[in-house]
Amino acid sequence: MPMGHTATAQAGSGGLTATEHRLANGLRVVLSEDHLTPVAAVCLWYDVGSRHEVKGRTGLAHLFEHLMFQGSGQVKGNGHFELVQGAGGSLNGTTSFERTNYFETMPTHQVELALWLEADRMGSLLAALDEESMENQRDVVKNERRQRYDNVPYGTAFEKLTALSYPEGHPYHHTPIGSMADLDAATLEDARAFFRTYYAPNNAVLSVVGDIDPEQTLAWIEKYFGSIPSHDGKQPPRDGTLPEIIGEQLREVVHEEVPARALMAAYRLPHDGTRACDAADLALTVLGGGESSRLHNRLVRRDRTAVAAGFGLLRLAGAPSLGWLDVKTSGGVEVETIEAAVDEELARFAAEGPTPEEMERAQAQLEREWLDRLGTVAGRADELCRYAVLFGDPQLALTAVGRVLDVTAEEARAAAAAALRPDNRAVLVYEPIEPADEAAEGEEGEEGTDAHEGAAK
């Protein structure tokens, strides 16, 4: 709808509110006024991630995250960074399975600059995209892969467990870093077609949070983004649904130069945005969220068979989420010993559920994490975009805390009983090998560095 005919809604979480608007070209805008400090965050989410990629062209979403910092119609080379940092701001971008985002935190009086910069690259990146910038950023992504995946102990775990958890052909089978062979094969025209399809205003959500004048901010957004044409060529992502249970234990043993044996596992869990996912989050927090958790107490404190043990949750909206177990063994402890203890603790939790004290502690922990996130202008801007892009309603970000506190102990127990079982996991075992000779190691260490720190997160 036109800017003059805005839709507005409000919801609260500790007094936080957000208003929603839509430009004529389809750009969704979410504003949240907060005059606590003289700063504001500008956050732009594009509804494109690695799940939108097709076979043979993986890695384009992440490559574009880098290309967006290589200049646009009126901003040459590294100018985006130079202008934001010169104005006292900070900035970055990240890529995930489900979205690509770009964000700046600026002093209040420099918000207009951030909006102009984001609009310039949304509207005119193709004017600056050439073979040189493609080659440059192709190399940067390859270096990023070497630094974050290939040359880091346990660095390939995420990629390997994802490939095990989601079958061949599934849109989440490959990670956002992409295949290096596919990156080499990508042409300039592939990149241009990708940009035209996904970097359109009707495929994006823009949030501005902090010390802003909403009326003035909307006027700037209309001025800079309003003339960018929409694009209707986008296909919906391929279906990512799968059975609730994998049905067998999938297993891979990796022999690499790592400091110690490790047991990692991914359990298939409910989709993000559901009460069942929140229940699973609480179960994982009791079991493996920090040093007061059951697995830490059992493996690190009591048995002393591990130096670290934890559970995390990878929330996904378009596919089953993953419960992420990570245990690093101590000394020469066998993985079988760790695995037996983990299964014992999971079975006990599935049978008995959390104690009232554990439930209270886990809910307080998740509540604090949420309020810390919503308490910063950058964190709130990101969450407003996330709920708008993935679930159609930014207001859900402001009521997320209440949903976590509403989950019962029985729901947390039932979530664990349904999913945290041996026939519903992909397992990765790391076995250390002796280091290669020094000459080989020296060659691997010769790497470039990122133009920015945006990760394939």
Backbone hydrogen bonds, N-H to C=O, Kabsch-Sander energy under -0.5 kcal/mol:
donor,donor_aa,acceptor,acceptor_aa,energy
5,H,2,P,-1.8
6,T,3,M,-0.5
16,L,13,S,-0.7
19,T,31,L,-2.7
21,H,29,V,-2.5
23,L,27,L,-2.5
26,G,23,L,-1.8
28,R,204,A,-1.6
29,V,21,H,-2.9
30,V,206,L,-2.6
31,L,19,T,-2.5
32,S,208,V,-2.1
34,D,210,G,-2.9
39,V,37,T,-2.0
40,A,106,M,-2.5
41,A,209,V,-3.2
42,V,104,E,-3.0
43,C,207,S,-2.9
44,L,102,Y,-2.9
45,W,205,V,-2.7
46,Y,44,L,-0.5
46,Y,100,T,-3.0
47,D,203,N,-2.7
48,V,46,Y,-2.7
50,S,96,S,-1.6
51,R,97,F,-2.6
52,H,49,G,-1.8
53,E,50,S,-1.2
57,R,54,V,-2.3
60,L,57,R,-0.9
63,L,59,G,-2.5
64,F,60,L,-2.4
65,E,61,A,-1.3
66,H,62,H,-1.2
67,L,63,L,-2.4
68,M,64,F,-2.2
69,F,66,H,-1.8
70,Q,67,L,-2.0
72,S,75,V,-2.8
73,G,120,D,-0.6
76,K,74,Q,-0.5
77,G,70,Q,-0.5
79,G,76,K,-2.3
82,E,78,N,-2.0
83,L,79,G,-2.9
84,V,80,H,-2.1
85,Q,81,F,-2.8
86,G,82,E,-2.0
87,A,83,L,-1.1
87,A,84,V,-0.5
88,G,85,Q,-1.5
89,G,84,V,-2.6
90,S,105,T,-1.9
92,N,103,F,-1.8
94,T,101,N,-1.8
95,T,455,A,-1.9
96,S,99,R,-2.5
100,T,46,Y,-1.8
101,N,94,T,-2.5
102,Y,44,L,-2.0
103,F,92,N,-2.4
104,E,42,V,-2.4
105,T,90,S,-2.2
106,M,40,A,-3.1
108,T,38,P,-2.3
110,Q,107,P,-2.7
111,V,108,T,-1.5
114,A,110,Q,-1.5
115,L,111,V,-2.2
116,W,112,E,-2.5
117,L,113,L,-2.5
118,E,114,A,-2.3
119,A,115,L,-2.3
120,D,116,W,-2.4
121,R,117,L,-1.9
122,M,118,E,-2.0
123,G,119,A,-2.6
124,S,120,D,-2.0
125,L,121,R,-1.2
127,A,124,S,-1.2
128,A,124,S,-0.6
128,A,125,L,-1.8
129,L,125,L,-1.2
130,D,128,A,-0.6
134,M,130,D,-2.1
135,E,131,E,-2.7
136,N,132,E,-2.5
137,Q,133,S,-2.3
138,R,134,M,-2.2
139,D,135,E,-2.0
140,V,136,N,-1.6
141,V,137,Q,-2.5
142,K,138,R,-1.9
143,N,139,D,-2.3
144,E,140,V,-2.4
145,R,141,V,-2.4
146,R,142,K,-2.2
147,Q,143,N,-2.7
148,R,144,E,-2.8
149,Y,145,R,-2.4
150,D,145,R,-1.9
151,N,146,R,-2.3
152,V,149,Y,-0.8
155,G,152,V,-2.7
157,A,154,Y,-1.7
160,K,156,T,-2.6
161,L,157,A,-3.0
162,T,158,F,-2.1
163,A,159,E,-2.1
164,L,160,K,-1.8
165,S,161,L,-2.6
166,Y,162,T,-2.3
170,H,167,P,-2.3
173,H,170,H,-2.1
178,G,175,T,-1.6
183,L,179,S,-2.2
184,D,180,M,-2.2
185,A,181,A,-1.6
186,A,182,D,-1.2
191,A,187,T,-2.1
192,R,188,L,-2.4
193,A,189,E,-2.6
194,F,190,D,-2.3
195,F,191,A,-2.4
196,R,192,R,-2.6
197,T,193,A,-2.0
198,Y,194,F,-2.4
199,Y,195,F,-2.5
200,A,198,Y,-0.7
203,N,200,A,-2.1
204,A,201,P,-1.4
205,V,45,W,-2.3
206,L,28,R,-3.0
207,S,43,C,-3.1
208,V,30,V,-2.2
209,V,41,A,-2.3
210,G,32,S,-2.6
211,D,39,V,-2.6
212,I,210,G,-2.2
217,T,213,D,-2.8
218,L,214,P,-2.6
219,A,215,E,-1.8
220,W,216,Q,-2.1
221,I,217,T,-2.4
222,E,218,L,-2.5
223,K,219,A,-2.3
224,Y,220,W,-2.7
225,F,221,I,-2.7
226,G,221,I,-0.7
226,G,222,E,-1.2
228,I,225,F,-1.8
238,R,51,R,-0.6
247,G,423,D,-1.8
248,E,423,D,-0.7
250,L,248,E,-0.7
250,L,425,R,-2.1
252,E,427,V,-1.9
254,V,429,V,-3.4
255,H,253,V,-0.5
256,E,254,V,-0.7
256,E,431,E,-1.5
258,V,256,E,-1.5
262,A,430,Y,-1.4
263,L,327,V,-2.7
264,M,262,A,-0.5
264,M,428,L,-2.8
265,A,325,L,-1.9
266,A,426,A,-2.4
267,Y,323,G,-2.4
268,R,424,N,-1.2
269,L,321,S,-2.8
272,D,316,L,-3.4
274,T,271,H,-0.9
278,D,274,T,-1.6
279,A,275,R,-2.3
280,A,276,A,-2.1
281,D,277,C,-2.2
282,L,278,D,-1.9
283,A,279,A,-2.1
284,L,280,A,-2.7
285,T,281,D,-2.0
286,V,282,L,-2.3
287,L,283,A,-2.4
288,G,284,L,-3.3
289,G,285,T,-2.0
290,G,288,G,-1.2
293,S,290,G,-1.4
294,R,286,V,-2.0
295,L,287,L,-2.9
297,N,293,S,-2.4
298,R,294,R,-2.6
299,L,295,L,-2.8
300,V,295,L,-0.6
300,V,296,H,-1.5
301,R,296,H,-2.0
302,R,297,N,-2.6
303,D,298,R,-3.2
305,T,299,L,-1.8
306,A,299,L,-1.4
307,V,328,K,-2.6
308,A,328,K,-1.2
310,G,326,D,-1.8
311,F,288,G,-2.1
312,G,324,W,-2.0
314,L,322,L,-3.1
315,R,313,L,-0.9
321,S,269,L,-1.0
322,L,314,L,-2.0
323,G,267,Y,-2.6
324,W,312,G,-3.5
324,W,322,L,-0.6
325,L,265,A,-3.0
325,L,323,G,-0.7
326,D,310,G,-2.4
327,V,263,L,-2.6
328,K,308,A,-2.1
329,T,261,R,-2.5
329,T,327,V,-0.5
330,S,305,T,-2.3
333,V,330,S,-1.7
337,T,334,E,-0.6
338,I,334,E,-1.2
339,E,335,V,-3.0
340,A,336,E,-2.3
341,A,337,T,-1.7
342,V,338,I,-2.7
343,D,339,E,-2.6
344,E,340,A,-1.9
345,E,341,A,-2.2
346,L,342,V,-2.7
347,A,343,D,-2.4
348,R,344,E,-2.1
349,F,345,E,-2.2
350,A,346,L,-2.5
351,A,347,A,-1.7
352,E,348,R,-2.7
353,G,349,F,-2.7
359,M,355,T,-2.6
360,E,356,P,-2.3
361,R,357,E,-2.4
362,A,358,E,-2.7
363,Q,359,M,-2.5
364,A,360,E,-2.1
365,Q,361,R,-2.3
366,L,362,A,-2.5
367,E,363,Q,-2.5
368,R,364,A,-2.5
369,E,365,Q,-2.1
370,W,366,L,-2.3
371,L,367,E,-2.8
372,D,368,R,-2.6
373,R,369,E,-1.8
374,L,370,W,-2.8
375,G,371,L,-1.6
376,T,372,D,-0.6
376,T,373,R,-0.9
380,R,376,T,-2.5
381,A,377,V,-2.1
382,D,378,A,-2.1
383,E,379,G,-2.2
384,L,380,R,-2.6
385,C,381,A,-1.9
386,R,382,D,-2.6
387,Y,383,E,-2.5
388,A,384,L,-1.6
389,V,385,C,-3.0
390,L,386,R,-2.7
391,F,387,Y,-1.2
392,G,388,A,-0.9
393,D,387,Y,-1.8
396,L,393,D,-1.5
397,A,394,P,-1.9
398,L,395,Q,-1.1
399,T,395,Q,-0.5
399,T,396,L,-0.7
400,A,397,A,-0.6
403,R,399,T,-1.3
404,V,400,A,-1.8
405,L,401,V,-2.1
406,D,402,G,-1.0
407,V,403,R,-0.6
407,V,404,V,-1.0
412,A,408,T,-1.9
413,R,409,A,-2.4
414,A,410,E,-2.7
415,A,411,E,-2.2
416,A,412,A,-1.8
417,A,413,R,-2.6
418,A,414,A,-2.2
419,A,415,A,-1.5
420,L,416,A,-2.3
421,R,419,A,-2.1
424,N,421,R,-2.1
425,R,422,P,-0.7
426,A,266,A,-2.2
427,V,250,L,-3.4
428,L,264,M,-3.4
429,V,252,E,-2.4
430,Y,262,A,-2.4
430,Y,428,L,-0.5
431,E,254,V,-3.0
431,E,429,V,-0.5
433,I,256,E,-1.3
441,E,437,D,-1.7
442,G,438,E,-2.4
443,E,439,A,-1.5
444,E,440,A,-1.5
445,G,441,E,-1.5
446,E,443,E,-1.2
447,E,445,G,-1.3
457,K,455,A,-2.1
